Amino acid sequence: MKIAELRTKKPSELTELLAHEQNDLAAARRGLAAGELSNPRVIAQHRKTIARIMTVMSVALKKEEEK
């Protein structure tokens, strides 16, 4: 998911999306350990998406503190 898409979402949606991505990452890691994951690149994609979500949440929090 692109960062521009994330910036348009509400904080509650971001929190929900973050939890979903973290669950997907955990499932992908389990799949890799079990040898069921066909594309290990998925793990990196989930990690980057999680980082993007957390960055957007952090920026939004700092903007609120400045006000």
Long-range contacts (C-beta under 8 A, 24 or more apart in sequence): 1-49, 1-52, 3-52, 3-55, 3-56, 6-52, 6-53, 6-56, 7-56, 9-56, 11-57, 11-60, 14-53, 14-56, 14-57, 15-57, 17-53, 18-50, 18-53, 18-54, 18-57, 21-46, 21-49, 21-50, 21-53, 22-50, 25-50
